[in-house]
Amino acid sequence: MPRTTSRLGPTLGLVGAMVLWASSFIALKFAFRHFDPWVVIFGRMVVASLCFAPFLKGLSTSFRMKDLKLMVFMAVCEPGLYFVFEAKALTYTSASQAGMITAMLPLMVAAAAAAVLKERLTKRMVLGFAMAVVGALWLSVISESDAHAPNPMLGNFLEFMAMVCATGYMICCKRLSARYGSWFLTAVQSLVGAVFYLPLLLLPSTQLPTSFPPLPTASIIYLGSAVTLLAYGLYNYGLSRLPAGQSSAFINLIPVITVLLGHLILGEEFTGWQYAASAVVMLGVLVSQESAGRESPLPSSTL
């Protein structure tokens, strides 16, 4: 009973983070309809940083200088490069397809955790990863351009690169969570993210806003306060108390929630073949997570 209770909080935190992250694809689509992607991402980081400002004193912790490089690398991976790739991805592909690509993340984290954190990697997990990759490639190839996805192949590839960055973030966060609180790490991500994106506003290609319509502006505020601050805080909390591979498995909820929200809010539709390709992705994820008691772990050097 105590064990169940101790797992309930982290589990609910991870589920809440997944719902918020899934909704971010929808909010980004609304924000991108009026604002330049770099304006949206920078605004998101500034809102999150401002939300943390009143609590900075309470977040103070015993800081070790030798952790600085790992913290910076974590924040550059995500939100830094992660949002660079995702912002561009959502200008080329639909929210539903981008959400489906995230189904590959748990497998990528499991492979990285085996190499870096020495967590167990089995042949079944490798088979599942291969199936998920095939499904993602199939989804990209068969997807045709439309109003929601003008270049789905490029957009889905950029979303995959965002998943690579997310993998780096999760591995770093898992190591750092042994010494730092989840909210402190989230504050570091927000502050570094704001600094990271500031130079992008100065690019000649960046269109600075001249007006602030209610819905796109509210989307940025929602992304910064609910998604960036609350979702990362909830996920970092769950990740600090559960294994990295087990925590990342909750990300399998994102594709399902995103497709549902994309249909209900944005009117996005999947074709029969797209559902089939998505099923291959999800099947690969399920195969990788089946009990592998009889499987022998693969050596990390085979990666």
Phi, psi and omega per residue, in radians:
M1 nan -0.827 3.108
P2 -1.057 -0.638 -3.138
R3 -1.138 -0.727 3.114
T4 -1.080 -0.754 3.140
T5 -1.099 -0.701 -3.110
S6 -1.175 -0.453 3.133
R7 -1.549 -0.322 -3.050
L8 -1.123 -0.811 -3.128
G9 -1.040 -0.929 3.103
P10 -1.039 -0.660 -3.135
T11 -1.138 -0.819 3.114
L12 -1.109 -0.649 3.096
G13 -1.074 -0.739 -3.138
L14 -1.186 -0.708 3.108
V15 -1.107 -0.774 3.109
G16 -1.062 -0.696 3.114
A17 -1.105 -0.663 -3.122
M18 -1.155 -0.716 3.125
V19 -1.096 -0.774 -3.141
L20 -1.146 -0.749 3.137
W21 -1.147 -0.676 3.102
A22 -1.090 -0.698 -3.141
S23 -1.206 -0.329 -3.121
S24 -1.145 -0.554 3.107
F25 -1.090 -0.679 3.139
I26 -1.228 -0.802 -3.132
A27 -1.082 -0.681 3.121
L28 -1.110 -0.717 3.113
K29 -1.035 -0.743 3.106
F30 -1.136 -0.768 -3.102
A31 -1.154 -0.675 -3.099
F32 -1.231 -0.268 3.122
R33 -1.190 -0.356 -3.114
H34 -2.180 -0.635 -3.035
F35 -1.820 2.621 3.017
D36 -1.062 2.479 -3.116
P37 -0.940 -0.675 -3.111
W38 -1.247 -0.536 3.054
V39 -1.148 -0.724 -3.137
V40 -1.102 -0.837 -3.078
I41 -1.205 -0.725 3.107
F42 -1.107 -0.780 3.110
G43 -1.045 -0.668 3.111
R44 -1.068 -0.763 -3.126
M45 -1.208 -0.669 3.140
V46 -1.142 -0.767 3.117
V47 -1.047 -0.777 3.135
A48 -1.102 -0.730 3.141
S49 -1.114 -0.715 3.120
L50 -1.138 -0.603 3.111
C51 -1.159 -0.559 -3.139
F52 -1.400 -0.417 -3.001
A53 -0.874 -0.805 -3.102
P54 -1.154 -0.274 -3.036
F55 -1.953 0.150 -3.061
L56 -1.029 -0.707 -3.124
K57 -1.091 -0.722 3.141
G58 -1.244 -0.330 -3.130
L59 -1.530 -0.086 -3.088
S60 -1.024 2.462 -3.081
T61 -2.546 2.930 3.121
S62 -1.256 1.809 -3.042
F63 -1.614 2.386 3.093
R64 -1.967 2.181 -3.065
M65 -1.026 -0.536 -3.105
K66 -1.224 -0.218 3.077
D67 -1.549 -0.110 -3.033
L68 -1.063 -0.807 -3.111
K69 -1.054 -0.727 -3.134
L70 -1.171 -0.658 3.099
M71 -1.125 -0.783 3.137
V72 -1.112 -0.758 3.122
F73 -1.071 -0.731 3.101
M74 -1.012 -0.840 -3.082
A75 -1.247 -0.551 3.090
V76 -1.200 -0.669 3.071
C77 -1.098 -0.867 3.136
E78 -2.674 2.081 0.358
P79 -1.555 -0.173 -3.026
G80 -0.841 -1.584 -3.070
L81 -1.172 -0.509 3.133
Y82 -0.964 -0.868 -3.084
F83 -1.304 -0.435 3.029
V84 -1.061 -0.850 -3.141
F85 -1.195 -0.753 -3.081
E86 -1.214 -0.638 3.124
A87 -1.075 -0.766 3.124
K88 -1.244 -0.628 -3.128
A89 -1.033 -0.760 -3.066
L90 -1.331 -0.104 2.979
T91 -1.507 -0.196 -3.101
Y92 -2.026 -0.428 -3.093
T93 -2.226 2.960 -3.113
S94 -1.412 2.785 3.089
A95 -1.077 -0.639 -3.114
S96 -1.142 -0.778 -3.140
Q97 -1.196 -0.723 3.113
A98 -1.064 -0.727 3.103
G99 -1.088 -0.615 3.134
M100 -1.183 -0.625 3.135
I101 -1.093 -0.509 -3.136
T102 -1.138 -0.271 3.120
A103 -1.094 -0.354 -3.132
M104 -1.372 -0.297 -3.016
L105 -1.048 -0.776 -3.141
P106 -0.991 -0.664 -3.139
L107 -1.212 -0.675 3.110
M108 -1.135 -0.687 3.112
V109 -1.167 -0.701 3.141
A110 -1.080 -0.728 3.124
A111 -1.145 -0.764 3.139
A112 -1.176 -0.658 3.129
A113 -1.141 -0.589 3.096
A114 -1.167 -0.680 -3.100
A115 -1.337 -0.688 -3.010
V116 -1.739 -0.796 -3.075
L117 -1.701 -0.002 3.113
K118 1.106 0.507 3.021
E119 -1.341 2.760 -2.994
R120 -1.235 2.334 3.075
L121 -2.165 2.169 -3.084
T122 -1.935 2.913 3.092
K123 -1.076 -0.619 3.132
R124 -1.101 -0.667 3.122
M125 -1.164 -0.692 3.109
V126 -1.132 -0.719 3.097
L127 -1.080 -0.765 3.124
G128 -1.094 -0.713 3.115
F129 -1.083 -0.760 3.137
A130 -1.066 -0.733 3.124
M131 -1.116 -0.728 -3.136
A132 -1.122 -0.683 3.108
V133 -1.123 -0.777 3.116
V134 -1.048 -0.774 3.134
G135 -1.102 -0.707 3.134
A136 -1.154 -0.724 3.102
L137 -1.128 -0.723 3.123
W138 -1.094 -0.789 3.123
L139 -1.013 -0.703 -3.115
S140 -1.231 -0.725 -3.067
V141 -1.199 -0.708 -3.057
I142 -1.464 -0.215 -3.096
S143 -1.298 2.273 3.130
E144 -1.734 2.692 -3.141
S145 -1.153 2.443 3.019
D146 -2.682 -3.001 -3.081
A147 -1.085 -0.569 -3.119
H148 -1.465 -0.448 -3.059
A149 -2.475 1.468 -3.109
P150 -1.170 -0.461 3.107
N151 -2.581 1.321 -3.005
P152 -1.096 -0.590 -3.126
M153 -1.108 -0.817 3.110
L154 -1.154 -0.768 -3.124
G155 -1.072 -0.741 -3.141
N156 -1.194 -0.605 3.072
F157 -1.135 -0.739 3.113
L158 -1.127 -0.638 3.083
E159 -1.158 -0.635 3.070
F160 -1.083 -0.731 3.106
M161 -1.108 -0.587 3.060
A162 -1.099 -0.640 3.112
M163 -1.166 -0.596 3.064
V164 -1.062 -0.777 3.118
C165 -1.139 -0.684 3.125
A166 -1.106 -0.595 3.099
T167 -1.097 -0.781 3.100
G168 -1.054 -0.723 3.116
Y169 -1.071 -0.807 -3.049
M170 -1.156 -0.677 3.129
I171 -1.154 -0.769 3.114
C172 -1.111 -0.765 -3.115
C173 -1.095 -0.674 3.134
K174 -1.085 -0.726 3.123
R175 -1.184 -0.751 -3.083
L176 -1.262 -0.489 -3.071
S177 -1.154 -0.229 3.080
A178 -1.255 -0.360 -3.076
R179 -2.118 -0.294 -3.059
Y180 -2.245 2.620 3.118
G181 -1.257 2.731 -3.083
S182 -1.116 -0.665 -3.110
W183 -1.268 -0.577 3.073
F184 -1.106 -0.773 3.127
L185 -1.131 -0.635 3.096
T186 -1.156 -0.684 3.102
A187 -1.112 -0.712 3.095
V188 -1.054 -0.764 3.121
Q189 -1.044 -0.770 -3.092
S190 -1.152 -0.800 -3.099
L191 -1.170 -0.795 3.110
V192 -1.130 -0.649 3.122
G193 -1.083 -0.731 3.130
A194 -1.096 -0.740 3.111
V195 -1.172 -0.683 -3.112
F196 -1.073 -0.699 -3.037
Y197 -1.564 -0.249 -3.118
L198 -0.970 -0.817 -3.141
P199 -1.072 -0.465 -3.129
L200 -1.170 -0.424 3.090
L201 -1.208 -0.364 -3.089
L202 -1.573 -0.071 3.117
L203 -1.143 2.464 3.125
P204 -1.008 -0.514 -3.094
S205 -1.391 -0.226 -3.116
T206 -1.369 2.197 3.123
Q207 -1.664 1.898 3.126
L208 -1.281 2.534 -3.051
P209 -1.247 2.517 3.054
T210 -1.953 -0.167 3.096
S211 -2.609 2.855 -3.081
F212 -2.322 1.393 3.115
P213 -1.036 2.585 -3.030
P214 -0.991 -0.892 -3.036
L215 -1.166 -0.884 3.095
P216 -1.078 -0.664 3.119
T217 -1.156 -0.746 3.102
A218 -1.108 -0.569 3.115
S219 -1.111 -0.723 3.122
I220 -1.129 -0.761 3.132
I221 -1.094 -0.723 3.105
Y222 -1.112 -0.756 3.136
L223 -1.074 -0.710 -3.104
G224 -1.317 -0.690 -3.054
S225 -1.524 -0.936 -3.054
A226 -1.430 -0.842 -3.028
V227 -1.410 -0.977 -3.094
T228 -1.156 -0.872 -3.058
L229 -1.359 -1.024 -3.018
L230 -1.242 -0.793 -3.095
A231 -1.122 -0.790 3.128
Y232 -1.157 -0.654 3.105
G233 -1.095 -0.772 3.117
L234 -1.138 -0.722 -3.120
Y235 -1.208 -0.765 3.111
N236 -1.064 -0.615 3.095
Y237 -1.110 -0.850 3.129
G238 -1.134 -0.706 -3.120
L239 -1.138 -0.560 -3.120
S240 -1.268 -0.259 -3.068
R241 -2.055 -0.104 3.103
L242 -2.256 2.757 3.121
P243 -1.035 2.629 -3.089
A244 -1.030 -0.783 -3.129
G245 -1.126 -0.694 3.138
Q246 -1.210 -0.696 3.124
S247 -1.124 -0.732 -3.101
S248 -1.178 -0.384 -3.141
A249 -1.095 -0.456 3.125
F250 -1.127 -0.346 -3.127
I251 -1.139 -0.289 3.075
N252 -1.084 -0.325 3.099
L253 -1.283 -0.443 -3.042
I254 -1.059 -0.853 -3.128
P255 -0.997 -0.756 -3.116
V256 -1.110 -0.820 -3.129
I257 -1.147 -0.697 -3.109
T258 -1.150 -0.775 3.115
V259 -1.055 -0.726 3.128
L260 -1.112 -0.832 -3.133
L261 -1.174 -0.667 3.120
G262 -1.066 -0.651 3.118
H263 -1.282 -0.781 -3.059
L264 -1.264 -0.665 -3.010
I265 -1.747 -0.747 -3.065
L266 -1.740 -0.176 -3.130
G267 1.289 0.386 3.122
E268 -1.296 2.539 -3.139
E269 -2.247 2.561 3.018
F270 -1.821 2.495 3.012
T271 -1.439 2.985 3.115
G272 -1.036 -0.747 -3.138
W273 -1.177 -0.598 3.103
Q274 -1.173 -0.667 3.056
Y275 -1.117 -0.673 3.128
A276 -1.112 -0.777 3.122
A277 -1.110 -0.705 3.117
S278 -1.124 -0.628 3.117
A279 -1.123 -0.635 3.097
V280 -1.117 -0.721 3.101
V281 -1.044 -0.888 -3.095
M282 -1.157 -0.624 3.105
L283 -1.116 -0.721 3.096
G284 -1.051 -0.712 3.113
V285 -1.119 -0.769 -3.133
L286 -1.133 -0.726 3.111
V287 -1.026 -0.735 -3.098
S288 -1.172 -0.372 -3.045
Q289 -1.792 -0.002 3.078
E290 -1.174 2.704 3.121
S291 -1.019 2.264 -3.094
A292 -2.087 0.769 -3.066
G293 -1.054 -0.558 -3.112
R294 -1.620 -0.082 -3.120
E295 -1.418 2.466 3.047
S296 -1.588 2.374 -3.102
P297 -1.173 2.493 3.099
L298 -1.409 2.477 3.066
P299 -1.162 2.537 -3.096
S300 -1.040 -0.461 -3.078
S301 -1.196 -0.206 3.140
T302 -1.429 -0.118 -3.117
L303 -1.221 nan nan
